Amino acid sequence: MLAIAAAVVFGIYLLLDLLDVKTTDLFNFPTFAALGFLLLSLYLAGIGSGPKGGTGGSGRRFSGRRPGRG
């Protein structure tokens, strides 16, 4: 989810740059770059990447006797 948010931030800045929209001191390249890189680094650190394991459908579930175990 954070990677998608970073892509949206970079996309908004790209559109503002292509359309040559006048930006204020708050919305300039370093601000958008810092926000985008912050979101990407949080995503790569594993924060906000969703649930890991549990009952999320990861792996096969067997009830009773396992096949091939005699």
All heavy atoms as TSV, in Angstrom:
chain	resi	resn	atom	element	x	y	z
A	1	MET	N	N	0.819	-1.197	0.000
A	1	MET	CA	C	0.000	0.000	0.000
A	1	MET	C	C	0.865	1.264	0.000
A	1	MET	O	O	0.533	2.248	-0.652
A	1	MET	CB	C	-0.919	-0.040	1.221
A	1	MET	CG	C	-1.901	1.065	1.286
A	1	MET	SD	S	-3.093	0.886	-0.024
A	1	MET	CE	C	-3.996	2.373	0.146
A	2	LEU	N	N	1.958	1.213	0.740
A	2	LEU	CA	C	2.840	2.379	0.786
A	2	LEU	C	C	3.553	2.597	-0.542
A	2	LEU	O	O	3.818	3.740	-0.928
A	2	LEU	CB	C	3.868	2.223	1.908
A	2	LEU	CG	C	3.305	2.361	3.323
A	2	LEU	CD1	C	4.368	2.013	4.350
A	2	LEU	CD2	C	2.783	3.751	3.556
A	3	ALA	N	N	3.842	1.518	-1.260
A	3	ALA	CA	C	4.468	1.663	-2.575
A	3	ALA	C	C	3.506	2.324	-3.554
A	3	ALA	O	O	3.911	3.138	-4.389
A	3	ALA	CB	C	4.911	0.305	-3.098
A	4	ILE	N	N	2.225	2.007	-3.450
A	4	ILE	CA	C	1.219	2.645	-4.302
A	4	ILE	C	C	1.120	4.129	-3.954
A	4	ILE	O	O	1.030	4.975	-4.846
A	4	ILE	CB	C	-0.137	1.936	-4.144
A	4	ILE	CG1	C	-0.037	0.518	-4.672
A	4	ILE	CG2	C	-1.241	2.703	-4.861
A	4	ILE	CD1	C	-1.248	-0.333	-4.387
A	5	ALA	N	N	1.152	4.444	-2.672
A	5	ALA	CA	C	1.099	5.851	-2.260
A	5	ALA	C	C	2.323	6.610	-2.772
A	5	ALA	O	O	2.208	7.762	-3.209
A	5	ALA	CB	C	1.005	5.942	-0.734
A	6	ALA	N	N	3.489	5.972	-2.743
A	6	ALA	CA	C	4.693	6.620	-3.270
A	6	ALA	C	C	4.564	6.850	-4.769
A	6	ALA	O	O	4.958	7.909	-5.282
A	6	ALA	CB	C	5.920	5.763	-2.962
A	7	ALA	N	N	3.999	5.882	-5.484
A	7	ALA	CA	C	3.801	6.041	-6.921
A	7	ALA	C	C	2.831	7.180	-7.213
A	7	ALA	O	O	3.021	7.942	-8.170
A	7	ALA	CB	C	3.292	4.740	-7.525
A	8	VAL	N	N	1.807	7.322	-6.385
A	8	VAL	CA	C	0.848	8.417	-6.561
A	8	VAL	C	C	1.535	9.763	-6.326
A	8	VAL	O	O	1.326	10.719	-7.078
A	8	VAL	CB	C	-0.366	8.231	-5.619
A	8	VAL	CG1	C	-1.220	9.480	-5.560
A	8	VAL	CG2	C	-1.194	7.041	-6.069
A	9	VAL	N	N	2.359	9.851	-5.297
A	9	VAL	CA	C	3.076	11.098	-5.003
A	9	VAL	C	C	3.981	11.478	-6.172
A	9	VAL	O	O	3.985	12.622	-6.630
A	9	VAL	CB	C	3.900	10.962	-3.696
A	9	VAL	CG1	C	4.884	12.103	-3.543
A	9	VAL	CG2	C	2.966	10.913	-2.506
A	10	PHE	N	N	4.750	10.496	-6.680
A	10	PHE	CA	C	5.629	10.781	-7.814
A	10	PHE	C	C	4.820	11.123	-9.060
A	10	PHE	O	O	5.226	11.971	-9.850
A	10	PHE	CB	C	6.549	9.594	-8.094
A	10	PHE	CG	C	7.652	9.443	-7.078
A	10	PHE	CD1	C	7.935	8.205	-6.530
A	10	PHE	CD2	C	8.417	10.515	-6.683
A	10	PHE	CE1	C	8.948	8.047	-5.612
A	10	PHE	CE2	C	9.440	10.375	-5.764
A	10	PHE	CZ	C	9.707	9.135	-5.225
A	11	GLY	N	N	3.674	10.472	-9.246
A	11	GLY	CA	C	2.827	10.771	-10.396
A	11	GLY	C	C	2.236	12.163	-10.350
A	11	GLY	O	O	2.185	12.866	-11.369
A	12	ILE	N	N	1.808	12.586	-9.166
A	12	ILE	CA	C	1.266	13.941	-9.019
A	12	ILE	C	C	2.347	14.974	-9.319
A	12	ILE	O	O	2.111	15.950	-10.025
A	12	ILE	CB	C	0.679	14.145	-7.604
A	12	ILE	CG1	C	-0.611	13.348	-7.451
A	12	ILE	CG2	C	0.422	15.621	-7.322
A	12	ILE	CD1	C	-1.152	13.331	-6.036
A	13	TYR	N	N	3.547	14.728	-8.804
A	13	TYR	CA	C	4.614	15.686	-9.069
A	13	TYR	C	C	4.966	15.715	-10.557
A	13	TYR	O	O	5.226	16.781	-11.114
A	13	TYR	CB	C	5.867	15.381	-8.256
A	13	TYR	CG	C	6.939	16.393	-8.563
A	13	TYR	CD1	C	6.833	17.682	-8.063
A	13	TYR	CD2	C	7.995	16.096	-9.400
A	13	TYR	CE1	C	7.781	18.643	-8.375
A	13	TYR	CE2	C	8.940	17.048	-9.718
A	13	TYR	CZ	C	8.827	18.317	-9.201
A	13	TYR	OH	O	9.749	19.266	-9.516
A	14	LEU	N	N	4.962	14.552	-11.194
A	14	LEU	CA	C	5.268	14.511	-12.622
A	14	LEU	C	C	4.238	15.305	-13.422
A	14	LEU	O	O	4.588	16.072	-14.324
A	14	LEU	CB	C	5.320	13.068	-13.113
A	14	LEU	CG	C	5.586	12.882	-14.599
A	14	LEU	CD1	C	6.973	13.398	-14.948
A	14	LEU	CD2	C	5.430	11.436	-14.986
A	15	LEU	N	N	2.961	15.150	-13.076
A	15	LEU	CA	C	1.921	15.917	-13.764
A	15	LEU	C	C	2.077	17.415	-13.528
A	15	LEU	O	O	1.934	18.215	-14.459
A	15	LEU	CB	C	0.530	15.464	-13.304
A	15	LEU	CG	C	0.051	14.141	-13.867
A	15	LEU	CD1	C	-1.278	13.758	-13.243
A	15	LEU	CD2	C	-0.056	14.213	-15.377
A	16	LEU	N	N	2.384	17.806	-12.299
A	16	LEU	CA	C	2.594	19.223	-12.012
A	16	LEU	C	C	3.791	19.771	-12.782
A	16	LEU	O	O	3.767	20.908	-13.261
A	16	LEU	CB	C	2.796	19.445	-10.508
A	16	LEU	CG	C	1.580	19.235	-9.615
A	16	LEU	CD1	C	1.974	19.380	-8.144
A	16	LEU	CD2	C	0.482	20.207	-9.968
A	17	ASP	N	N	4.821	18.953	-12.918
A	17	ASP	CA	C	6.007	19.396	-13.643
A	17	ASP	C	C	5.733	19.478	-15.145
A	17	ASP	O	O	6.151	20.427	-15.806
A	17	ASP	CB	C	7.159	18.444	-13.365
A	17	ASP	CG	C	8.476	18.958	-13.903
A	17	ASP	OD1	O	8.691	20.178	-13.829
A	17	ASP	OD2	O	9.268	18.144	-14.400
A	18	LEU	N	N	5.020	18.489	-15.694
A	18	LEU	CA	C	4.731	18.497	-17.127
A	18	LEU	C	C	3.781	19.628	-17.517
A	18	LEU	O	O	3.909	20.199	-18.596
A	18	LEU	CB	C	4.147	17.153	-17.557
A	18	LEU	CG	C	5.117	15.978	-17.573
A	18	LEU	CD1	C	4.380	14.696	-17.895
A	18	LEU	CD2	C	6.242	16.219	-18.546
A	19	LEU	N	N	2.825	19.933	-16.641
A	19	LEU	CA	C	1.871	20.999	-16.931
A	19	LEU	C	C	2.417	22.374	-16.557
A	19	LEU	O	O	1.731	23.374	-16.745
A	19	LEU	CB	C	0.560	20.744	-16.194
A	19	LEU	CG	C	-0.191	19.477	-16.623
A	19	LEU	CD1	C	-1.389	19.244	-15.725
A	19	LEU	CD2	C	-0.600	19.564	-18.077
A	20	ASP	N	N	3.626	22.401	-16.010
A	20	ASP	CA	C	4.299	23.641	-15.616
A	20	ASP	C	C	3.442	24.485	-14.670
A	20	ASP	O	O	3.263	25.685	-14.861
A	20	ASP	CB	C	4.694	24.452	-16.843
A	20	ASP	CG	C	5.785	25.453	-16.513
A	20	ASP	OD1	O	6.538	25.207	-15.557
A	20	ASP	OD2	O	5.869	26.480	-17.216
A	21	VAL	N	N	2.907	23.828	-13.654
A	21	VAL	CA	C	2.088	24.502	-12.648
A	21	VAL	C	C	3.016	25.196	-11.662
A	21	VAL	O	O	4.001	24.623	-11.199
A	21	VAL	CB	C	1.187	23.481	-11.918
A	21	VAL	CG1	C	0.427	24.128	-10.791
A	21	VAL	CG2	C	0.250	22.829	-12.909
A	22	LYS	N	N	2.709	26.432	-11.355
A	22	LYS	CA	C	3.501	27.164	-10.360
A	22	LYS	C	C	3.221	26.568	-8.981
A	22	LYS	O	O	2.073	26.441	-8.562
A	22	LYS	CB	C	3.125	28.643	-10.357
A	22	LYS	CG	C	3.374	29.330	-11.668
A	22	LYS	CD	C	4.854	29.469	-11.928
A	22	LYS	CE	C	5.068	30.203	-13.229
A	22	LYS	NZ	N	6.439	30.152	-13.650
A	23	THR	N	N	4.285	26.196	-8.306
A	23	THR	CA	C	4.133	25.595	-6.979
A	23	THR	C	C	4.692	26.530	-5.922
A	23	THR	O	O	5.544	27.374	-6.191
A	23	THR	CB	C	4.866	24.246	-6.910
A	23	THR	OG1	O	6.240	24.451	-7.224
A	23	THR	CG2	C	4.263	23.251	-7.874
A	24	THR	N	N	4.214	26.335	-4.704
A	24	THR	CA	C	4.687	27.150	-3.586
A	24	THR	C	C	5.936	26.516	-2.991
A	24	THR	O	O	6.442	25.516	-3.487
A	24	THR	CB	C	3.591	27.262	-2.510
A	24	THR	OG1	O	3.325	25.949	-2.009
A	24	THR	CG2	C	2.326	27.851	-3.082
A	25	ASP	N	N	6.426	27.098	-1.922
A	25	ASP	CA	C	7.601	26.546	-1.262
A	25	ASP	C	C	7.302	25.202	-0.603
A	25	ASP	O	O	8.211	24.400	-0.401
A	25	ASP	CB	C	8.126	27.519	-0.207
A	25	ASP	CG	C	8.798	28.731	-0.832
A	25	ASP	OD1	O	9.259	28.602	-1.981
A	25	ASP	OD2	O	8.857	29.779	-0.176
A	26	LEU	N	N	6.046	24.961	-0.288
A	26	LEU	CA	C	5.689	23.696	0.354
A	26	LEU	C	C	5.685	22.561	-0.660
A	26	LEU	O	O	6.135	21.456	-0.367
A	26	LEU	CB	C	4.316	23.813	1.017
A	26	LEU	CG	C	3.808	22.566	1.734
A	26	LEU	CD1	C	4.743	22.204	2.885
A	26	LEU	CD2	C	2.413	22.801	2.250
A	27	PHE	N	N	5.202	22.798	-1.853
A	27	PHE	CA	C	5.108	21.760	-2.874
A	27	PHE	C	C	6.177	21.986	-3.944
A	27	PHE	O	O	5.915	22.493	-5.015
A	27	PHE	CB	C	3.719	21.754	-3.513
A	27	PHE	CG	C	2.631	21.464	-2.542
A	27	PHE	CD1	C	1.731	22.455	-2.181
A	27	PHE	CD2	C	2.511	20.217	-1.965
A	27	PHE	CE1	C	0.723	22.191	-1.280
A	27	PHE	CE2	C	1.512	19.944	-1.057
A	27	PHE	CZ	C	0.610	20.934	-0.706
A	28	ASN	N	N	7.401	21.601	-3.625
A	28	ASN	CA	C	8.489	21.708	-4.580
A	28	ASN	C	C	9.149	20.340	-4.723
A	28	ASN	O	O	8.750	19.372	-4.082
A	28	ASN	CB	C	9.495	22.784	-4.152
A	28	ASN	CG	C	9.963	22.594	-2.741
A	28	ASN	OD1	O	9.828	21.528	-2.186
A	28	ASN	ND2	N	10.521	23.636	-2.150
A	29	PHE	N	N	10.162	20.244	-5.567
A	29	PHE	CA	C	10.758	18.943	-5.836
A	29	PHE	C	C	11.314	18.258	-4.587
A	29	PHE	O	O	11.044	17.073	-4.380
A	29	PHE	CB	C	11.855	19.052	-6.900
A	29	PHE	CG	C	12.570	17.747	-7.113
A	29	PHE	CD1	C	11.951	16.708	-7.785
A	29	PHE	CD2	C	13.835	17.549	-6.613
A	29	PHE	CE1	C	12.599	15.504	-7.958
A	29	PHE	CE2	C	14.485	16.350	-6.790
A	29	PHE	CZ	C	13.860	15.326	-7.469
A	30	PRO	N	N	12.090	18.926	-3.742
A	30	PRO	CA	C	12.611	18.221	-2.559
A	30	PRO	C	C	11.512	17.682	-1.638
A	30	PRO	O	O	11.671	16.606	-1.064
A	30	PRO	CB	C	13.450	19.277	-1.843
A	30	PRO	CG	C	13.832	20.246	-2.899
A	30	PRO	CD	C	12.681	20.275	-3.848
A	31	THR	N	N	10.400	18.394	-1.532
A	31	THR	CA	C	9.314	17.917	-0.676
A	31	THR	C	C	8.685	16.661	-1.250
A	31	THR	O	O	8.495	15.665	-0.538
A	31	THR	CB	C	8.229	19.006	-0.523
A	31	THR	OG1	O	8.837	20.186	-0.026
A	31	THR	CG2	C	7.144	18.564	0.417
A	32	PHE	N	N	8.369	16.664	-2.545
A	32	PHE	CA	C	7.765	15.487	-3.166
A	32	PHE	C	C	8.739	14.312	-3.177
A	32	PHE	O	O	8.350	13.174	-2.950
A	32	PHE	CB	C	7.314	15.810	-4.594
A	32	PHE	CG	C	5.947	16.409	-4.669
A	32	PHE	CD1	C	5.784	17.776	-4.743
A	32	PHE	CD2	C	4.820	15.611	-4.666
A	32	PHE	CE1	C	4.525	18.341	-4.810
A	32	PHE	CE2	C	3.559	16.162	-4.735
A	32	PHE	CZ	C	3.407	17.531	-4.812
A	33	ALA	N	N	10.015	14.576	-3.449
A	33	ALA	CA	C	11.005	13.508	-3.467
A	33	ALA	C	C	11.171	12.897	-2.071
A	33	ALA	O	O	11.223	11.676	-1.926
A	33	ALA	CB	C	12.337	14.030	-3.972
A	34	ALA	N	N	11.238	13.740	-1.056
A	34	ALA	CA	C	11.399	13.230	0.305
A	34	ALA	C	C	10.195	12.397	0.729
A	34	ALA	O	O	10.346	11.327	1.322
A	34	ALA	CB	C	11.612	14.381	1.277
A	35	LEU	N	N	8.992	12.865	0.402
A	35	LEU	CA	C	7.791	12.109	0.750
A	35	LEU	C	C	7.740	10.787	0.007
A	35	LEU	O	O	7.446	9.736	0.594
A	35	LEU	CB	C	6.543	12.954	0.446
A	35	LEU	CG	C	5.200	12.301	0.758
A	35	LEU	CD1	C	5.091	11.968	2.235
A	35	LEU	CD2	C	4.078	13.205	0.330
A	36	GLY	N	N	8.041	10.800	-1.275
A	36	GLY	CA	C	8.032	9.568	-2.057
A	36	GLY	C	C	9.065	8.571	-1.573
A	36	GLY	O	O	8.778	7.373	-1.432
A	37	PHE	N	N	10.283	9.048	-1.309
A	37	PHE	CA	C	11.325	8.144	-0.827
A	37	PHE	C	C	11.040	7.641	0.579
A	37	PHE	O	O	11.395	6.513	0.925
A	37	PHE	CB	C	12.694	8.817	-0.895
A	37	PHE	CG	C	13.198	8.992	-2.295
A	37	PHE	CD1	C	13.792	10.176	-2.679
A	37	PHE	CD2	C	13.078	7.984	-3.232
A	37	PHE	CE1	C	14.255	10.349	-3.977
A	37	PHE	CE2	C	13.535	8.141	-4.525
A	37	PHE	CZ	C	14.121	9.324	-4.896
A	38	LEU	N	N	10.405	8.453	1.413
A	38	LEU	CA	C	10.011	8.001	2.743
A	38	LEU	C	C	9.003	6.855	2.640
A	38	LEU	O	O	9.137	5.832	3.323
A	38	LEU	CB	C	9.409	9.154	3.540
A	38	LEU	CG	C	8.790	8.773	4.889
A	38	LEU	CD1	C	9.879	8.356	5.866
A	38	LEU	CD2	C	7.981	9.900	5.449
A	39	LEU	N	N	8.002	7.012	1.775
A	39	LEU	CA	C	7.003	5.950	1.605
A	39	LEU	C	C	7.633	4.681	1.038
A	39	LEU	O	O	7.313	3.576	1.475
A	39	LEU	CB	C	5.867	6.444	0.707
A	39	LEU	CG	C	4.986	7.552	1.299
A	39	LEU	CD1	C	4.039	8.089	0.245
A	39	LEU	CD2	C	4.227	7.049	2.504
A	40	LEU	N	N	8.533	4.834	0.076
A	40	LEU	CA	C	9.202	3.652	-0.477
A	40	LEU	C	C	10.077	2.951	0.557
A	40	LEU	O	O	10.118	1.723	0.616
A	40	LEU	CB	C	10.052	4.051	-1.684
A	40	LEU	CG	C	9.312	4.236	-2.986
A	40	LEU	CD1	C	10.277	4.684	-4.072
A	40	LEU	CD2	C	8.612	2.967	-3.407
A	41	SER	N	N	10.778	3.718	1.371
A	41	SER	CA	C	11.633	3.094	2.383
A	41	SER	C	C	10.808	2.388	3.456
A	41	SER	O	O	11.196	1.324	3.937
A	41	SER	CB	C	12.566	4.120	3.008
A	41	SER	OG	O	11.823	5.101	3.702
A	42	LEU	N	N	9.671	2.964	3.823
A	42	LEU	CA	C	8.805	2.283	4.783
A	42	LEU	C	C	8.255	0.989	4.196
A	42	LEU	O	O	8.145	-0.027	4.884
A	42	LEU	CB	C	7.659	3.206	5.210
A	42	LEU	CG	C	8.037	4.372	6.109
A	42	LEU	CD1	C	6.833	5.274	6.338
A	42	LEU	CD2	C	8.581	3.870	7.428
A	43	TYR	N	N	7.907	1.014	2.904
A	43	TYR	CA	C	7.414	-0.191	2.245
A	43	TYR	C	C	8.496	-1.272	2.202
A	43	TYR	O	O	8.234	-2.430	2.505
A	43	TYR	CB	C	6.952	0.140	0.823
A	43	TYR	CG	C	6.639	-1.087	0.014
A	43	TYR	CD1	C	5.488	-1.830	0.260
A	43	TYR	CD2	C	7.492	-1.513	-0.984
A	43	TYR	CE1	C	5.210	-2.958	-0.474
A	43	TYR	CE2	C	7.213	-2.633	-1.726
A	43	TYR	CZ	C	6.072	-3.357	-1.468
A	43	TYR	OH	O	5.802	-4.483	-2.188
A	44	LEU	N	N	9.719	-0.884	1.851
A	44	LEU	CA	C	10.804	-1.854	1.783
A	44	LEU	C	C	11.211	-2.358	3.159
A	44	LEU	O	O	11.760	-3.460	3.279
A	44	LEU	CB	C	12.007	-1.236	1.070
A	44	LEU	CG	C	11.807	-0.987	-0.420
A	44	LEU	CD1	C	13.010	-0.258	-1.004
A	44	LEU	CD2	C	11.559	-2.288	-1.152
A	45	ALA	N	N	10.943	-1.580	4.198
A	45	ALA	CA	C	11.233	-2.028	5.560
A	45	ALA	C	C	10.184	-3.011	6.071
A	45	ALA	O	O	10.357	-3.606	7.125
A	45	ALA	CB	C	11.317	-0.832	6.497
A	46	GLY	N	N	9.090	-3.170	5.340
A	46	GLY	CA	C	8.073	-4.137	5.738
A	46	GLY	C	C	6.919	-3.524	6.495
A	46	GLY	O	O	6.051	-4.231	6.987
A	47	ILE	N	N	6.885	-2.214	6.605
A	47	ILE	CA	C	5.801	-1.552	7.318
A	47	ILE	C	C	4.665	-1.308	6.336
A	47	ILE	O	O	4.882	-0.782	5.255
A	47	ILE	CB	C	6.276	-0.227	7.925
A	47	ILE	CG1	C	7.371	-0.517	8.940
A	47	ILE	CG2	C	5.122	0.539	8.560
A	47	ILE	CD1	C	8.061	0.709	9.457
A	48	GLY	N	N	3.468	-1.711	6.706
A	48	GLY	CA	C	2.313	-1.469	5.859
A	48	GLY	C	C	2.193	-2.408	4.685
A	48	GLY	O	O	1.470	-2.129	3.742
A	49	SER	N	N	2.875	-3.545	4.723
A	49	SER	CA	C	2.821	-4.471	3.597
A	49	SER	C	C	1.723	-5.507	3.761
A	49	SER	O	O	1.662	-6.457	3.007
A	49	SER	CB	C	4.172	-5.161	3.415
A	49	SER	OG	O	4.498	-5.896	4.569
A	50	GLY	N	N	0.881	-5.354	4.763
A	50	GLY	CA	C	-0.239	-6.274	4.946
A	50	GLY	C	C	0.100	-7.362	5.952
A	50	GLY	O	O	1.225	-7.458	6.451
A	51	PRO	N	N	-0.892	-8.206	6.246
A	51	PRO	CA	C	-0.674	-9.267	7.225
A	51	PRO	C	C	0.240	-10.353	6.667
A	51	PRO	O	O	0.201	-10.674	5.487
A	51	PRO	CB	C	-2.081	-9.810	7.481
A	51	PRO	CG	C	-2.834	-9.487	6.242
A	51	PRO	CD	C	-2.248	-8.204	5.735
A	52	LYS	N	N	1.075	-10.898	7.524
A	52	LYS	CA	C	1.953	-11.986	7.128
A	52	LYS	C	C	1.527	-13.246	7.877
A	52	LYS	O	O	1.464	-13.261	9.091
A	52	LYS	CB	C	3.394	-11.651	7.462
A	52	LYS	CG	C	3.925	-10.465	6.699
A	52	LYS	CD	C	5.417	-10.434	6.818
A	52	LYS	CE	C	6.086	-9.271	6.206
A	52	LYS	NZ	N	5.519	-8.581	5.139
A	53	GLY	N	N	1.230	-14.315	7.125
A	53	GLY	CA	C	0.851	-15.570	7.757
A	53	GLY	C	C	-0.574	-15.527	8.280
A	53	GLY	O	O	-1.412	-14.787	7.792
A	54	GLY	N	N	-0.832	-16.349	9.276
A	54	GLY	CA	C	-2.178	-16.388	9.854
A	54	GLY	C	C	-3.169	-17.100	8.955
A	54	GLY	O	O	-2.831	-18.059	8.268
A	55	THR	N	N	-4.376	-16.634	8.946
A	55	THR	CA	C	-5.419	-17.280	8.152
A	55	THR	C	C	-5.634	-16.554	6.835
A	55	THR	O	O	-6.734	-16.521	6.306
A	55	THR	CB	C	-6.744	-17.311	8.940
A	55	THR	OG1	O	-7.105	-15.968	9.237
A	55	THR	CG2	C	-6.618	-18.125	10.194
A	56	GLY	N	N	-4.601	-15.990	6.302
A	56	GLY	CA	C	-4.706	-15.247	5.063
A	56	GLY	C	C	-4.630	-16.105	3.817
A	56	GLY	O	O	-4.424	-15.605	2.730
A	57	GLY	N	N	-4.777	-17.423	3.956
A	57	GLY	CA	C	-4.725	-18.285	2.798
A	57	GLY	C	C	-3.317	-18.646	2.378
A	57	GLY	O	O	-3.076	-18.966	1.227
A	58	SER	N	N	-2.395	-18.614	3.311
A	58	SER	CA	C	-1.018	-18.944	2.961
A	58	SER	C	C	-0.757	-20.420	3.234
A	58	SER	O	O	-0.848	-20.875	4.357
A	58	SER	CB	C	-0.041	-18.079	3.756
A	58	SER	OG	O	-0.221	-18.312	5.128
A	59	GLY	N	N	-0.461	-21.170	2.214
A	59	GLY	CA	C	-0.144	-22.583	2.376
A	59	GLY	C	C	-1.389	-23.461	2.362
A	59	GLY	O	O	-2.520	-22.993	2.317
A	60	ARG	N	N	-1.146	-24.775	2.390
A	60	ARG	CA	C	-2.253	-25.726	2.366
A	60	ARG	C	C	-2.652	-26.100	3.787
A	60	ARG	O	O	-1.826	-26.221	4.670
A	60	ARG	CB	C	-1.832	-26.980	1.608
A	60	ARG	CG	C	-1.442	-26.670	0.173
A	60	ARG	CD	C	-0.889	-27.882	-0.495
A	60	ARG	NE	N	-1.993	-28.719	-0.918
A	60	ARG	CZ	C	-1.832	-29.905	-1.487
A	60	ARG	NH1	N	-0.635	-30.382	-1.670
A	60	ARG	NH2	N	-2.885	-30.598	-1.851
A	61	ARG	N	N	-3.908	-26.313	3.974
A	61	ARG	CA	C	-4.421	-26.718	5.287
A	61	ARG	C	C	-4.914	-28.158	5.203
A	61	ARG	O	O	-5.637	-28.513	4.278
A	61	ARG	CB	C	-5.589	-25.827	5.712
A	61	ARG	CG	C	-5.255	-24.360	5.739
A	61	ARG	CD	C	-4.665	-23.998	7.086
A	61	ARG	NE	N	-4.503	-22.566	7.179
A	61	ARG	CZ	C	-3.326	-21.993	7.320
A	61	ARG	NH1	N	-2.256	-22.704	7.377
A	61	ARG	NH2	N	-3.239	-20.694	7.409
A	62	PHE	N	N	-4.495	-28.992	6.138
A	62	PHE	CA	C	-4.950	-30.364	6.196
A	62	PHE	C	C	-5.707	-30.570	7.488
A	62	PHE	O	O	-5.294	-30.120	8.542
A	62	PHE	CB	C	-3.766	-31.343	6.144
A	62	PHE	CG	C	-3.050	-31.336	4.835
A	62	PHE	CD1	C	-1.849	-30.686	4.685
A	62	PHE	CD2	C	-3.586	-32.016	3.754
A	62	PHE	CE1	C	-1.184	-30.686	3.479
A	62	PHE	CE2	C	-2.933	-32.020	2.533
A	62	PHE	CZ	C	-1.728	-31.366	2.403
A	63	SER	N	N	-6.799	-31.285	7.388
A	63	SER	CA	C	-7.514	-31.654	8.612
A	63	SER	C	C	-7.549	-33.159	8.677
A	63	SER	O	O	-7.824	-33.847	7.693
A	63	SER	CB	C	-8.937	-31.082	8.589
A	63	SER	OG	O	-9.666	-31.608	7.500
A	64	GLY	N	N	-7.237	-33.683	9.837
A	64	GLY	CA	C	-7.232	-35.141	9.976
A	64	GLY	C	C	-5.915	-35.719	9.498
A	64	GLY	O	O	-4.851	-35.168	9.734
A	65	ARG	N	N	-6.016	-36.865	8.806
A	65	ARG	CA	C	-4.822	-37.567	8.348
A	65	ARG	C	C	-4.225	-36.890	7.127
A	65	ARG	O	O	-4.923	-36.542	6.199
A	65	ARG	CB	C	-5.217	-38.983	7.975
A	65	ARG	CG	C	-4.258	-40.012	8.482
A	65	ARG	CD	C	-4.766	-41.361	8.203
A	65	ARG	NE	N	-3.936	-41.873	7.108
A	65	ARG	CZ	C	-4.092	-43.036	6.556
A	65	ARG	NH1	N	-5.086	-43.805	6.913
A	65	ARG	NH2	N	-3.293	-43.443	5.628
A	66	ARG	N	N	-2.923	-36.705	7.143
A	66	ARG	CA	C	-2.250	-36.084	5.994
A	66	ARG	C	C	-2.019	-37.143	4.918
A	66	ARG	O	O	-1.655	-38.274	5.230
A	66	ARG	CB	C	-0.918	-35.503	6.436
A	66	ARG	CG	C	-1.090	-34.437	7.500
A	66	ARG	CD	C	0.224	-33.850	7.819
A	66	ARG	NE	N	0.176	-32.478	7.307
A	66	ARG	CZ	C	1.210	-31.687	7.267
A	66	ARG	NH1	N	2.381	-32.098	7.658
A	66	ARG	NH2	N	1.083	-30.467	6.814
A	67	PRO	N	N	-2.184	-36.774	3.691
A	67	PRO	CA	C	-1.965	-37.746	2.608
A	67	PRO	C	C	-0.490	-38.132	2.489
A	67	PRO	O	O	0.398	-37.296	2.677
A	67	PRO	CB	C	-2.427	-36.998	1.359
A	67	PRO	CG	C	-2.486	-35.573	1.727
A	67	PRO	CD	C	-2.647	-35.497	3.203
A	68	GLY	N	N	-0.264	-39.436	2.228
A	68	GLY	CA	C	1.092	-39.915	2.036
A	68	GLY	C	C	1.841	-40.187	3.312
A	68	GLY	O	O	3.028	-40.456	3.293
A	69	ARG	N	N	1.173	-40.148	4.441
A	69	ARG	CA	C	1.851	-40.374	5.726
A	69	ARG	C	C	1.582	-41.769	6.280
A	69	ARG	O	O	1.912	-42.053	7.410
A	69	ARG	CB	C	1.389	-39.338	6.752
A	69	ARG	CG	C	1.816	-37.938	6.435
A	69	ARG	CD	C	3.153	-37.676	7.045
A	69	ARG	NE	N	3.690	-36.418	6.623
A	69	ARG	CZ	C	4.239	-35.549	7.414
A	69	ARG	NH1	N	4.305	-35.797	8.697
A	69	ARG	NH2	N	4.741	-34.448	6.947
A	70	GLY	N	N	0.932	-42.645	5.535
A	70	GLY	CA	C	0.712	-44.029	5.935
A	70	GLY	C	C	-0.260	-44.295	6.996
A	70	GLY	O	O	-0.866	-43.854	7.796
